[in-house]
Amino acid sequence: MRKLFFILAGLFFSYAVSAQTDTLPKFKAIKKNGEITISWANGFKNVTQLNIQRSKDSLKNFSTIHSVPNPNSKSYSYVDKTAKNDSSYYRIFILFEGTNYIFTPSKKLFIDTTKPPVITIVAKDKQGNVDNAKNQIKENPVVIKEEKPQPPPKPVWVPSVYVFTGDDGNAVISLPDALTKKYSIVFKNESGNVLFKVPQVKEVYLTLDKVNFLKSGWYYFELMEDGKLKEKNKFLITRDN
């Protein structure tokens, strides 16, 4: 029986190794058996936030779909249950202590049609009796300990889909219906002091050069739609490397 156990362990370990995930900034985005899974191993240190973002385009229009409760976990896996089709692209937003952050390269969803190996086992005892060996397995089942329920994750910052930092480090205002509605924005520094205002946004996609924000750090905004508050949030401006 012990020999049988080691054979089984070796087979399952081989399959697990073949399916192991990539290390950030690489990650896996796979659809298998109708389930979309985003996963990675994390070799970074001092990470304060990890967000999974999704888009139909590989270059822009990414929006955050999930924030990782513990950004310093050595490995993580998330099942995307809200994707409407198989043409999605994914990327990971990684925020480090301080004001440094990166976006991983975007990755198109991979459709995995392979199936795990099916292992058929015929066990025999020392006398060559198959039924006795089966009874021994039943009499010595594997005990799986239940994990204690984890406390709910603390609220984390979720980047805005309307005002955010683009891949080039500049601030972006993305308002698809800006031509039919009246939007205005107030930008503030970390102390709450007003930096400048945009009385009316007349473009659906507008880029504000980072020099308008004087230095690296967090900046807050209040987005108004037809005179009513639509969103209060913040975004990060960093210095050039």
Kinemage of the C-alpha trace (Angstrom):
@kinemage 1
@onewidth
@group {chain A} dominant
@subgroup {mainchain}
@vectorlist {calphas} color= white
{ca met a 1} P 0.000 0.000 0.000
{ca arg a 2} L 2.849 2.377 0.779
{ca lys a 3} L 4.348 1.667 -2.626
{ca leu a 4} L 0.985 2.377 -4.218
{ca phe a 5} L 0.783 5.708 -2.364
{ca phe a 6} L 4.156 6.876 -3.668
{ca ile a 7} L 3.243 5.932 -7.223
{ca leu a 8} L 0.027 7.947 -6.968
{ca ala a 9} L 1.814 10.895 -5.392
{ca gly a 10} L 4.363 10.906 -8.194
{ca leu a 11} L 1.706 10.897 -10.898
{ca phe a 12} L -0.272 13.740 -9.374
{ca phe a 13} L 2.867 15.766 -8.638
{ca ser a 14} L 3.951 15.471 -12.273
{ca tyr a 15} L 0.598 16.775 -13.439
{ca ala a 16} L 0.624 19.606 -10.898
{ca val a 17} L 4.095 20.742 -11.973
{ca ser a 18} L 3.031 20.798 -15.611
{ca ala a 19} L 0.116 23.074 -14.695
{ca gln a 20} L 2.032 25.423 -12.401
{ca thr a 21} L 1.514 29.121 -12.945
{ca asp a 22} L 3.795 31.948 -14.028
{ca thr a 23} L 5.570 34.441 -11.764
{ca leu a 24} L 4.635 38.131 -11.879
{ca pro a 25} L 4.811 40.159 -14.041
{ca lys a 26} L 3.900 37.025 -16.013
{ca phe a 27} L 0.550 35.415 -15.242
{ca lys a 28} L -1.944 32.941 -16.669
{ca ala a 29} L -5.383 33.758 -18.062
{ca ile a 30} L -6.995 30.454 -19.010
{ca lys a 31} L -10.493 29.234 -19.760
{ca lys a 32} L -10.839 25.523 -19.010
{ca asn a 33} L -14.016 23.493 -18.636
{ca gly a 34} L -16.078 26.683 -18.981
{ca glu a 35} L -14.252 28.492 -16.137
{ca ile a 36} L -11.940 31.498 -16.595
{ca thr a 37} L -9.055 31.546 -14.108
{ca ile a 38} L -6.445 34.276 -13.623
{ca ser a 39} L -3.467 33.054 -11.593
{ca trp a 40} L 0.139 33.821 -10.770
{ca ala a 41} L 3.007 33.311 -8.351
{ca asn a 42} L 4.248 36.461 -6.617
{ca gly a 43} L 7.979 36.985 -6.199
{ca phe a 44} L 7.707 40.712 -5.482
{ca lys a 45} L 8.140 42.223 -2.019
{ca asn a 46} L 6.484 45.245 -0.398
{ca val a 47} L 3.394 45.060 -2.597
{ca thr a 48} L 0.473 47.075 -1.227
{ca gln a 49} L -2.090 46.367 -3.911
{ca leu a 50} L -2.793 43.981 -6.792
{ca asn a 51} L -5.743 44.569 -9.129
{ca ile a 52} L -6.917 42.342 -11.969
{ca gln a 53} L -8.059 44.397 -14.950
{ca arg a 54} L -9.970 43.322 -18.065
{ca ser a 55} L -10.606 44.850 -21.476
{ca lys a 56} L -11.851 43.893 -24.941
{ca asp a 57} L -8.838 45.779 -26.293
{ca ser a 58} L -5.218 44.855 -25.561
{ca leu a 59} L -4.092 48.493 -25.259
{ca lys a 60} L -6.762 50.569 -23.472
{ca asn a 61} L -10.206 50.639 -21.833
{ca phe a 62} L -9.078 48.355 -19.016
{ca ser a 63} L -11.258 48.315 -15.913
{ca thr a 64} L -10.610 46.692 -12.540
{ca ile a 65} L -12.675 43.550 -11.891
{ca his a 66} L -11.012 42.328 -8.694
{ca ser a 67} L -8.645 43.526 -5.956
{ca val a 68} L -6.555 40.884 -4.190
{ca pro a 69} L -7.288 40.807 -0.417
{ca asn a 70} L -3.678 39.935 0.496
{ca pro a 71} L -1.330 41.409 -2.153
{ca asn a 72} L 1.730 39.693 -0.636
{ca ser a 73} L 0.401 36.139 -1.039
{ca lys a 74} L 2.996 33.893 -2.686
{ca ser a 75} L 0.393 32.648 -5.170
{ca tyr a 76} L -3.118 33.656 -6.120
{ca ser a 77} L -5.960 32.435 -8.311
{ca tyr a 78} L -9.176 34.227 -9.248
{ca val a 79} L -12.190 32.945 -11.195
{ca asp a 80} L -13.702 35.573 -13.490
{ca lys a 81} L -17.457 34.961 -13.521
{ca thr a 82} L -18.433 38.244 -15.197
{ca ala a 83} L -16.698 37.942 -18.589
{ca lys a 84} L -19.283 37.858 -21.363
{ca asn a 85} L -17.148 36.298 -24.110
{ca asp a 86} L -13.778 34.715 -24.857
{ca ser a 87} L -12.190 37.755 -26.515
{ca ser a 88} L -11.091 39.430 -23.284
{ca tyr a 89} L -7.623 40.697 -22.463
{ca tyr a 90} L -6.246 40.829 -18.910
{ca arg a 91} L -3.466 42.650 -17.074
{ca ile a 92} L -2.388 43.109 -13.448
{ca phe a 93} L -1.910 46.469 -11.718
{ca ile a 94} L 0.849 46.186 -9.085
{ca leu a 95} L 1.302 48.971 -6.513
{ca phe a 96} L 4.380 48.949 -4.287
{ca glu a 97} L 5.026 50.781 -1.025
{ca gly a 98} L 5.378 54.472 -1.774
{ca thr a 99} L 4.256 55.673 -5.194
{ca asn a 100} L 5.813 53.132 -7.546
{ca tyr a 101} L 3.588 50.872 -9.598
{ca ile a 102} L 3.575 48.845 -12.805
{ca phe a 103} L 1.106 47.285 -15.212
{ca thr a 104} L 1.921 43.839 -16.505
{ca pro a 105} L 1.775 43.320 -20.280
{ca ser a 106} L -1.777 42.527 -21.366
{ca lys a 107} L -2.582 38.897 -22.148
{ca lys a 108} L -5.360 37.443 -24.294
{ca leu a 109} L -7.522 34.777 -22.698
{ca phe a 110} L -6.242 31.300 -23.606
{ca ile a 111} L -8.804 28.549 -24.232
{ca asp a 112} L -7.427 25.270 -22.843
{ca thr a 113} L -9.038 22.229 -24.415
{ca thr a 114} L -6.731 19.637 -22.837
{ca lys a 115} L -7.983 17.279 -20.154
{ca pro a 116} L -6.172 16.026 -17.028
{ca pro a 117} L -4.887 12.442 -17.221
{ca val a 118} L -7.338 9.734 -16.174
{ca ile a 119} L -5.576 7.285 -13.842
{ca thr a 120} L -7.028 3.811 -13.348
{ca ile a 121} L -5.543 1.897 -10.419
{ca val a 122} L -5.817 -1.792 -9.604
{ca ala a 123} L -4.521 -2.406 -6.062
{ca lys a 124} L -3.534 -5.786 -4.677
{ca asp a 125} L -2.510 -6.882 -1.181
{ca lys a 126} L 0.511 -9.095 -0.467
{ca gln a 127} L -1.494 -12.202 -1.357
{ca gly a 128} L -2.579 -10.681 -4.663
{ca asn a 129} L -6.162 -10.146 -3.546
{ca val a 130} L -7.737 -7.108 -5.174
{ca asp a 131} L -10.825 -6.924 -2.889
{ca asn a 132} L -8.763 -6.926 0.339
{ca ala a 133} L -6.658 -4.036 -0.965
{ca lys a 134} L -9.812 -2.047 -1.775
{ca asn a 135} L -11.117 -2.690 1.741
{ca gln a 136} L -7.852 -1.435 3.225
{ca ile a 137} L -8.211 1.792 1.281
{ca lys a 138} L -11.794 2.236 2.526
{ca glu a 139} L -10.760 1.530 6.121
{ca asn a 140} L -7.978 4.150 5.959
{ca pro a 141} L -9.518 7.148 4.233
{ca val a 142} L -7.596 10.384 3.723
{ca val a 143} L -8.615 12.935 6.324
{ca ile a 144} L -8.900 16.473 4.972
{ca lys a 145} L -8.883 19.197 7.592
{ca glu a 146} L -11.291 22.039 7.023
{ca glu a 147} L -9.688 25.468 6.989
{ca lys a 148} L -10.984 28.065 9.403
{ca pro a 149} L -13.090 30.728 7.735
{ca gln a 150} L -11.064 33.813 6.946
{ca pro a 151} L -12.222 37.262 8.069
{ca pro a 152} L -13.652 39.435 5.285
{ca pro a 153} L -10.969 41.413 3.431
{ca lys a 154} L -10.472 45.051 4.262
{ca pro a 155} L -11.755 47.544 1.688
{ca val a 156} L -9.130 48.400 -0.890
{ca trp a 157} L -8.774 51.184 -3.398
{ca val a 158} L -10.282 50.422 -6.796
{ca pro a 159} L -9.093 52.653 -9.672
{ca ser a 160} L -11.739 54.685 -11.427
{ca val a 161} L -12.825 53.748 -14.950
{ca tyr a 162} L -13.402 57.435 -15.723
{ca val a 163} L -10.251 59.128 -14.411
{ca phe a 164} L -7.074 57.065 -14.117
{ca thr a 165} L -3.368 56.899 -14.890
{ca gly a 166} L -2.577 55.721 -18.416
{ca asp a 167} L 0.239 53.395 -19.438
{ca asp a 168} L 2.422 56.429 -20.248
{ca gly a 169} L 2.010 57.826 -16.704
{ca asn a 170} L -0.280 60.700 -17.709
{ca ala a 171} L -3.771 61.245 -16.308
{ca val a 172} L -6.637 60.073 -18.528
{ca ile a 173} L -10.281 61.163 -18.559
{ca ser a 174} L -12.483 58.593 -20.304
{ca leu a 175} L -16.154 59.542 -20.660
{ca pro a 176} L -17.844 57.756 -23.590
{ca asp a 177} L -20.949 59.985 -23.393
{ca ala a 178} L -19.124 63.300 -22.887
{ca leu a 179} L -20.670 64.688 -26.090
{ca thr a 180} L -24.245 64.256 -24.846
{ca lys a 181} L -23.819 65.039 -21.132
{ca lys a 182} L -22.178 67.844 -19.221
{ca tyr a 183} L -19.208 66.700 -17.123
{ca ser a 184} L -16.910 68.806 -14.959
{ca ile a 185} L -13.966 67.761 -12.807
{ca val a 186} L -12.132 69.253 -9.826
{ca phe a 187} L -8.595 68.011 -9.104
{ca lys a 188} L -7.102 68.234 -5.606
{ca asn a 189} L -3.775 67.349 -3.976
{ca glu a 190} L -3.352 65.041 -0.977
{ca ser a 191} L -3.987 67.954 1.394
{ca gly a 192} L -7.374 68.579 -0.189
{ca asn a 193} L -6.370 71.841 -1.855
{ca val a 194} L -7.811 72.478 -5.316
{ca leu a 195} L -5.182 72.342 -8.078
{ca phe a 196} L -7.366 73.146 -11.072
{ca lys a 197} L -10.788 72.558 -12.566
{ca val a 198} L -12.074 71.386 -15.911
{ca pro a 199} L -15.414 73.258 -16.262
{ca gln a 200} L -16.655 71.004 -19.057
{ca val a 201} L -15.161 67.873 -20.589
{ca lys a 202} L -15.924 67.989 -24.312
{ca glu a 203} L -13.955 64.933 -25.439
{ca val a 204} L -14.684 61.252 -24.810
{ca tyr a 205} L -11.002 60.476 -24.219
{ca leu a 206} L -8.751 63.225 -22.888
{ca thr a 207} L -5.123 62.993 -21.719
{ca leu a 208} L -3.716 65.433 -19.130
{ca asp a 209} L 0.072 65.664 -19.078
{ca lys a 210} L 1.567 64.709 -15.707
{ca val a 211} L 3.382 68.076 -15.534
{ca asn a 212} L 0.020 69.592 -14.620
{ca phe a 213} L 0.282 67.799 -11.277
{ca leu a 214} L 3.722 69.230 -10.374
{ca lys a 215} L 5.109 66.173 -8.547
{ca ser a 216} L 4.572 62.465 -8.004
{ca gly a 217} L 1.957 61.328 -5.514
{ca trp a 218} L -1.755 60.688 -5.031
{ca tyr a 219} L -4.266 63.138 -6.480
{ca tyr a 220} L -7.979 63.292 -5.780
{ca phe a 221} L -10.822 64.282 -8.068
{ca glu a 222} L -14.547 64.959 -7.970
{ca leu a 223} L -16.386 64.126 -11.181
{ca met a 224} L -19.717 65.922 -11.663
{ca glu a 225} L -22.409 64.889 -14.143
{ca asp a 226} L -25.022 67.554 -14.950
{ca gly a 227} L -24.182 69.273 -11.663
{ca lys a 228} L -24.440 66.115 -9.533
{ca leu a 229} L -21.542 64.175 -8.001
{ca lys a 230} L -20.841 61.069 -10.078
{ca glu a 231} L -17.623 59.872 -8.423
{ca lys a 232} L -14.961 60.809 -5.870
{ca asn a 233} L -11.714 58.870 -6.205
{ca lys a 234} L -7.962 59.193 -6.567
{ca phe a 235} L -5.173 58.240 -8.966
{ca leu a 236} L -1.405 58.015 -8.807
{ca ile a 237} L 1.109 60.172 -10.669
{ca thr a 238} L 4.698 58.923 -10.670
{ca arg a 239} L 7.969 60.437 -11.783
{ca asp a 240} L 9.718 59.231 -14.928
{ca asn a 241} L 12.238 56.428 -14.431
